[in-house]
Amino acid sequence: MLSRTADHLFWMARYMERAENTARMLDVNYQTSLLPQSASAAEQGWRGLLSISELTGLFERQYTNVDAKNVMDFMVRDEGNLSSILGCLRAARENARAVRGALTTEVWETQNQTWLEFNRMLADGAFERDPGAFFEWVKFRSHLSRGVTVGTMLMDEALHFLRIGTFLERADNTARLLDVKFHALTGGDAREYFGSAAKDTQEVDFYHWSAILRSVSGFEVYRKVYRNVIRPERVAELLILRPDMPRSLAACMNEVVANLELVANTESSETLRRAGRLRSDLQYGRIDEILATGLHAYLTQFLDRVNDLGVGISRDFLVPMAA
């Protein structure tokens, strides 16, 4: 496969996954903002969302106040924000258009219809009328895109690069979400919080931990796996180490490595080794060890390693990233 074709497929999948992840975070923040809370707590929640996406600086250059309306406008339809849902869906559609010959008709039509319908909904005011329903629609279109891809495409290199892009993006987002949300809820001292303090604040923080789980479709999964009250250390374990949780770091890296092995070439041995080592660290890791050494440090290192993998994949298979 030509490296440019692989590059378009990889980024098409990443942008579609990023649009879904952004919709998930906005939906949870929007629902949480409706709960009784102080103005400062509400503002901190929206600042945390900007921090997850590393967009605080860009936002502050364009907006004065950090509130629900401004942040949602910025993250949904701001033309200047390439990571907005608008920017992601447009980029996904353009990458798909560039490689229509490598996609089935169903995959292309799904991408194209998503882009056209998204703009129609913005023009009709659907976002303002019901933000929750709007975010659900974005998530549904991402699910549809992924399902049509797996259900209609030949299981060849094109599909493998789509899967690599999807799960690399998902791993990055889950780690960012965990890092920012846990830091906000624990006040930066996670080790003390995960001890006796967690038990004292359990009832107060229930809705916040529930929101984190719901942002990754993990609330029902948590109840099924642990059959107990929501505990922060178990939330961390579910979203980091459980390979049977679809959006966990472990599950994402299993998929990345499996698909990397299927497209491996003579240049990719080092990238595959690093991906395999990261997967092994998750496979044999223990949540008590991770929390003892520091959750923030662990997640920061994970994000660095995922970014390094992205650079390696681009170097070995795709159009190299600009220096």
C-alpha positions in Angstrom: 0.0 0.0 0.0 1.2 3.5 -0.8 2.3 5.4 2.3 0.0 8.4 1.3 -3.0 6.1 1.1 -2.2 4.5 4.5 -1.7 8.0 5.9 -5.2 9.2 4.8 -6.8 6.0 6.3 -5.0 6.3 9.6 -6.0 10.0 10.0 -9.5 9.5 8.8 -10.0 7.0 11.7 -8.2 9.2 14.2 -10.3 12.3 13.4 -13.6 10.3 13.6 -12.6 8.8 16.9 -11.5 12.3 18.1 -14.9 13.8 17.2 -16.7 11.1 19.2 -14.4 11.5 22.2 -14.9 15.3 22.1 -18.7 14.7 22.0 -18.4 12.4 25.0 -16.5 14.8 27.1 -18.8 17.8 26.2 -21.9 15.7 27.0 -20.6 14.7 30.4 -19.5 18.2 31.3 -22.8 19.6 30.1 -24.8 17.1 32.2 -22.6 17.7 35.2 -23.0 21.5 34.9 -26.7 21.0 35.5 -26.1 19.7 39.0 -26.1 22.1 42.0 -22.6 23.6 42.3 -20.8 26.9 42.7 -19.9 29.0 39.8 -16.2 28.4 40.4 -16.7 24.6 40.4 -18.6 24.9 37.1 -15.8 27.0 35.6 -13.2 24.6 36.8 -15.0 21.7 35.0 -15.0 23.6 31.7 -11.3 24.5 32.2 -10.5 20.9 32.8 -12.1 20.0 29.5 -9.9 22.5 27.7 -6.9 21.2 29.5 -7.6 17.6 28.4 -7.5 18.7 24.8 -4.5 21.1 25.3 -6.6 24.0 24.0 -6.6 26.4 26.9 -4.2 28.9 25.2 -6.1 29.0 21.9 -9.5 29.4 23.7 -8.2 32.3 25.9 -7.0 34.1 22.8 -10.5 34.0 21.3 -12.9 34.1 24.4 -13.0 36.2 27.6 -15.1 34.0 29.9 -14.8 30.3 30.5 -18.4 29.1 30.6 -20.6 26.5 29.1 -21.7 28.5 26.1 -18.3 29.6 25.1 -16.5 26.3 25.6 -19.2 24.3 23.8 -19.2 26.7 20.8 -15.4 26.5 20.7 -15.3 22.7 20.9 -18.3 22.1 18.6 -18.2 24.6 15.7 -15.3 27.0 16.0 -13.6 27.2 12.5 -10.3 28.2 14.1 -10.2 25.1 16.3 -9.0 22.2 14.3 -9.9 19.8 17.1 -13.5 21.0 17.3 -16.1 18.4 16.2 -16.6 20.5 13.1 -12.8 20.4 12.4 -12.6 16.7 13.1 -15.5 15.7 10.9 -14.3 17.9 8.1 -10.8 16.4 8.3 -12.2 12.8 8.5 -14.4 13.5 5.4 -11.5 15.0 3.4 -9.2 12.1 4.2 -11.9 9.7 3.2 -12.5 11.6 -0.1 -8.7 11.4 -0.9 -8.8 7.6 -0.8 -12.3 6.8 -2.0 -10.8 3.9 -4.1 -9.6 2.2 -0.9 -13.0 2.4 0.8 -16.2 0.6 0.1 -19.1 2.7 -1.1 -20.9 2.3 2.3 -17.9 3.7 4.2 -17.5 6.7 2.0 -21.3 7.5 2.0 -21.4 7.2 5.8 -18.5 9.7 6.1 -20.0 12.1 3.6 -23.5 12.0 5.0 -22.2 12.6 8.5 -20.4 15.8 7.3 -23.5 17.1 5.4 -26.0 16.2 8.1 -23.7 17.8 10.8 -23.7 21.1 8.9 -27.5 20.9 8.4 -28.1 20.4 12.1 -25.9 23.3 13.0 -27.7 25.5 10.6 -31.1 24.4 11.9 -30.2 25.2 15.5 -30.3 21.5 16.7 -27.2 22.1 18.9 -28.7 25.0 20.8 -32.1 23.3 21.2 -30.8 20.1 22.8 -27.0 19.7 23.2 -27.4 16.3 24.8 -29.2 14.9 21.8 -26.7 16.5 19.5 -23.8 14.9 21.2 -25.6 11.5 21.1 -26.0 11.9 17.4 -22.2 12.5 17.0 -21.4 9.4 19.0 -23.9 7.4 17.0 -22.4 8.5 13.7 -19.0 7.4 14.9 -20.3 4.0 15.9 -22.0 3.7 12.5 -18.8 4.6 10.7 -16.8 2.0 12.7 -19.4 -0.7 12.2 -19.7 -0.1 8.4 -16.0 -0.2 8.1 -15.6 -3.5 9.9 -18.7 -4.9 8.3 -18.0 -4.1 4.6 -14.2 -3.7 4.1 -11.8 -6.4 3.1 -9.6 -7.4 6.0 -6.4 -6.1 4.4 -3.9 -3.4 5.2 -6.5 -0.6 4.6 -8.6 -1.9 7.5 -5.6 -2.5 9.7 -4.4 1.2 9.4 -8.0 2.3 10.1 -8.0 0.2 13.3 -4.5 1.4 14.4 -5.6 5.1 14.0 -8.8 4.4 15.9 -7.3 2.7 18.9 -4.2 4.9 19.2 -6.5 8.0 19.3 -8.8 6.3 21.9 -5.8 5.4 24.1 -4.6 8.9 24.0 -8.0 10.3 24.9 -8.7 7.9 27.8 -5.4 8.7 29.4 -6.0 12.4 29.1 -9.4 12.2 30.5 -8.2 10.1 33.5 -5.3 12.4 34.2 -7.2 15.6 34.3 -10.4 14.4 36.0 -8.5 12.4 38.7 -6.3 15.4 39.3 -9.3 17.7 39.7 -11.1 15.4 42.1 -8.2 14.4 44.2 -6.7 17.9 44.5 -3.4 16.7 43.2 -2.7 14.3 46.1 -3.9 11.0 44.7 -2.1 8.7 47.1 -3.8 10.3 50.2 -7.2 10.4 48.4 -7.1 6.7 47.4 -6.6 5.9 51.1 -9.0 6.8 53.9 -10.0 10.1 52.4 -11.7 8.3 49.5 -14.0 6.6 51.9 -15.0 9.9 53.5 -15.8 11.6 50.2 -17.3 8.6 48.5 -20.9 9.8 48.6 -20.0 13.4 47.7 -18.1 12.4 44.7 -20.4 9.7 43.4 -21.9 11.8 40.6 -18.4 12.9 39.5 -17.0 9.3 39.3 -20.3 8.3 37.6 -19.7 11.1 35.0 -16.2 9.8 34.3 -17.5 6.3 33.7 -20.4 7.5 31.6 -18.0 9.5 29.4 -16.4 6.2 28.3 -19.6 4.2 28.4 -18.3 2.4 31.4 -21.0 2.9 34.1 -22.9 -0.3 33.4 -19.6 -2.2 32.8 -18.3 -1.1 36.2 -21.5 -2.3 37.9 -21.2 -5.7 36.2 -17.5 -6.2 36.9 -17.3 -4.9 40.5 -20.9 -5.1 41.8 -20.2 -2.5 44.4 -20.2 1.2 45.1 -18.0 3.3 42.8 -14.5 3.6 44.2 -11.9 5.8 42.5 -9.1 3.1 42.5 -11.5 0.7 40.8 -12.4 3.3 38.2 -8.7 3.7 37.5 -8.2 -0.1 37.3 -11.2 -0.5 34.9 -10.0 2.3 32.6 -6.3 1.4 32.6 -5.8 -2.3 33.1 -9.0 -4.2 32.2 -8.5 -5.7 28.7 -12.2 -6.5 28.5 -13.2 -2.9 28.9 -13.4 -1.6 25.3 -12.1 1.9 26.0 -9.4 1.0 28.5 -5.7 1.6 27.9 -5.0 -2.1 27.9 -7.8 -2.9 25.3 -6.6 -0.1 23.1 -3.0 -1.3 23.1 -4.0 -4.9 22.4 -5.7 -3.7 19.2 -2.8 -1.4 18.2 -0.2 -4.2 18.6 -2.4 -6.8 16.9 -2.9 -4.6 13.8 0.7 -3.4 13.8 1.8 -7.0 13.6 -0.3 -7.5 10.5 1.2 -4.6 8.6 4.8 -5.0 9.9 7.6 -4.3 7.5 11.4 -4.3 7.6 11.4 -0.7 9.0 8.9 -1.2 11.8 10.6 -3.6 14.2 11.5 -0.9 16.7 8.1 0.6 16.7 6.5 -2.8 17.1 8.9 -3.5 20.0 7.9 -0.3 21.8 4.2 -1.0 21.2 4.6 -4.5 22.5 6.5 -3.4 25.6 3.8 -0.8 26.4 1.1 -3.5 26.0 3.1 -5.8 28.4 3.4 -3.1 31.0 -0.4 -2.8 31.0 -0.9 -6.6 30.8 1.2 -7.3 33.9 0.6 -4.0 35.8 -1.2 -3.7 39.1 -3.3 -0.8 40.1 -1.9 -0.6 43.6 1.6 -0.2 42.2 0.5 2.4 39.8 -1.2 4.4 42.5 1.7 4.0 44.9 4.1 5.5 42.3 1.7 8.3 41.3 -1.2 8.2 38.8 -0.3 11.5 37.2 3.3 10.4 36.5 2.1 7.1 35.1 -0.4 8.7 32.8 2.0 11.4 31.7 4.6 8.7 30.8 1.9 6.7 29.0 0.9 9.7 26.9 4.5 10.3 26.0 4.9 6.7 24.9 1.7 6.8 22.8 2.9 10.0 21.1 6.2 8.3 20.4 4.3 5.4 18.9 2.4 7.8 16.6 5.7 9.3 15.4 7.2 5.9 14.8 4.1 4.7 12.9 4.3 7.8 10.7 8.0 7.3 10.1 7.7 3.6 9.3 4.4 3.5 7.3 2.9 6.9 6.6 3.8 10.3 5.3 6.3 11.6 7.9 5.1 14.2 10.3 6.6 17.7 9.8 9.5 18.4 12.2 
